[in-house]
Amino acid sequence: MTIIELGALGELLGAIGVMATLVYLAAQIRQNTRSMDDGKRLALAQTYQMRADALQSMLVEAANSEHIGPILVKLTERGYPEDVGALDTLDTEERGRFRQWQIAQQTHWDNLFFQYQQGFLDEEYYEGAFRERVGRLAPIWRALGLLNGRPSFVRELEAMLAERDAA
């Protein structure tokens, strides 16, 4: 075998080595992408669980509260949250307590909206449960003077209120 033939053989083996390396790297990238997708799904599931736990805890605590529980019963009997006029049945102290509780509610929903913006809540949840629940609470927040917070969340609230007012 001549030196030229050996050189050609070396080039062929080198090309095969490069191709094998590329196939190996493609497999590693695919595996890494799959692993990242699994991590994202896990983070999403954990986010949903934390959301559910936080909301459940907030609602159970409110229902068991000697102050908020009776206010919620009183308001619900008068059509809350659909009827903003139910707020007029509260005295000054009740309205103040309820307003504080609604600030906590609004902060919770603002946090979820931020998670949606960051891609941690899916479109189905946002378009369904989120918009339905926040859309019901937005008129209450407006009546209580609570349309504030992160500018993007306030814009979302205002858009929901405009849709609701137009309907």
C-alpha positions in Angstrom: 0.0 0.0 0.0 1.4 3.3 -1.0 1.5 6.5 1.1 -1.3 8.0 -1.1 -3.5 5.0 -0.5 -2.8 5.2 3.3 -3.7 8.9 3.2 -6.9 8.2 1.5 -7.7 5.4 4.0 -6.9 7.8 6.8 -9.2 10.4 5.4 -12.0 7.8 5.0 -11.5 6.7 8.6 -11.5 10.3 9.8 -14.7 11.0 7.9 -16.3 8.0 9.5 -15.1 9.2 12.9 -16.6 12.6 12.3 -19.9 11.1 11.3 -20.0 8.8 14.3 -19.3 11.8 16.6 -22.1 13.8 14.9 -24.5 11.0 15.4 -23.5 10.6 19.0 -23.8 14.4 19.7 -27.3 14.4 18.0 -28.4 11.6 20.3 -27.0 13.4 23.3 -28.8 16.7 22.4 -32.0 14.8 21.8 -31.6 13.1 25.2 -30.8 16.4 26.9 -33.8 18.1 25.3 -36.1 15.3 26.5 -34.7 15.6 30.0 -35.3 19.4 29.9 -38.9 18.8 28.7 -39.4 16.4 31.6 -38.0 19.0 34.0 -40.3 21.6 32.6 -43.3 19.3 33.0 -42.3 18.6 36.6 -41.9 22.3 37.4 -45.3 22.9 35.9 -46.9 20.2 37.9 -45.2 21.5 41.1 -46.4 25.0 40.2 -50.0 23.8 39.8 -49.8 21.9 43.1 -48.4 24.9 45.0 -51.2 27.1 43.4 -53.8 24.6 44.5 -52.4 24.3 47.9 -52.1 28.1 48.4 -55.6 28.8 47.2 -57.1 26.0 49.2 -55.3 27.1 52.3 -56.4 30.7 51.8 -60.0 29.7 51.3 -60.1 27.3 54.2 -58.4 29.8 56.5 -60.9 32.5 55.4 -63.9 30.2 55.9 -62.6 29.3 59.4 -61.8 32.8 60.3 -64.1 34.4 62.9 -63.9 37.6 60.9 -63.7 36.7 57.2 -65.9 33.7 57.3 -69.1 35.5 58.4 -68.3 38.3 55.9 -68.1 35.8 53.0 -71.4 34.2 54.1 -73.1 37.6 54.3 -71.8 38.6 50.9 -72.5 35.2 49.2 -76.1 35.4 50.5 -76.4 38.7 48.7 -74.9 37.5 45.4 -71.2 37.9 45.8 -69.1 37.8 43.6 -71.4 38.4 40.7 -73.3 41.2 42.4 -70.9 44.0 43.3 -73.8 45.7 45.2 -73.4 43.0 47.9 -70.4 45.1 49.1 -72.9 47.8 50.2 -74.2 45.5 52.9 -70.9 45.6 54.8 -70.2 48.0 57.6 -66.9 49.9 57.7 -65.0 47.3 59.7 -66.3 44.4 57.6 -65.4 46.2 54.4 -61.9 46.9 55.7 -61.3 43.3 56.6 -62.8 42.1 53.3 -60.6 44.6 51.4 -57.5 43.2 53.1 -58.5 39.7 52.2 -59.1 40.7 48.6 -55.6 42.3 48.5 -54.3 38.8 49.3 -56.6 37.3 46.7 -55.4 39.8 44.1 -51.7 39.1 44.9 -52.4 35.4 44.5 -53.9 35.9 41.0 -51.3 38.4 40.0 -48.6 35.8 40.9 -50.4 33.2 38.7 -50.6 35.7 35.8 -46.9 36.3 36.2 -46.3 32.5 36.0 -48.5 32.4 32.9 -46.4 35.2 31.3 -43.2 33.2 32.1 -44.6 30.0 30.5 -45.3 28.1 33.7 -49.1 28.0 33.3 -50.5 26.6 30.2 -52.9 28.4 27.8 -55.8 26.0 28.7 -55.7 27.0 32.4 -55.2 30.7 31.6 -58.1 30.8 29.1 -60.4 28.7 31.3 -60.1 28.8 35.1 -57.9 31.9 35.4 -59.9 34.2 33.2 -63.2 33.0 34.6 -62.2 33.4 38.3 -60.3 36.7 37.9 -63.0 38.0 35.6 -65.5 37.4 38.4 -63.3 39.1 41.0 -62.2 42.1 38.9 -65.4 44.1 39.4 -65.1 43.5 43.1 -61.5 44.8 43.1 -62.6 47.8 41.0 -65.3 48.6 43.6 -62.8 48.3 46.4 -60.2 50.5 44.7 -57.8 47.6 44.2 -57.0 47.9 40.5 -53.3 48.3 41.1 -50.1 46.2 41.2 -47.9 45.1 38.4 -48.7 47.1 35.3 -49.2 44.1 33.0 -51.7 42.5 35.5 -53.5 45.8 35.8 -53.8 46.0 32.0 -55.1 42.4 32.0 -57.7 43.3 34.6 -58.8 46.4 32.7 -59.1 44.4 29.5 -61.3 41.8 31.4 -63.4 44.6 32.8 -63.8 46.2 29.4 -65.0 42.8 28.0 -67.4 42.3 30.9 -68.8 45.9 30.6 -69.3 45.5 26.9 -71.2 42.3 27.3 
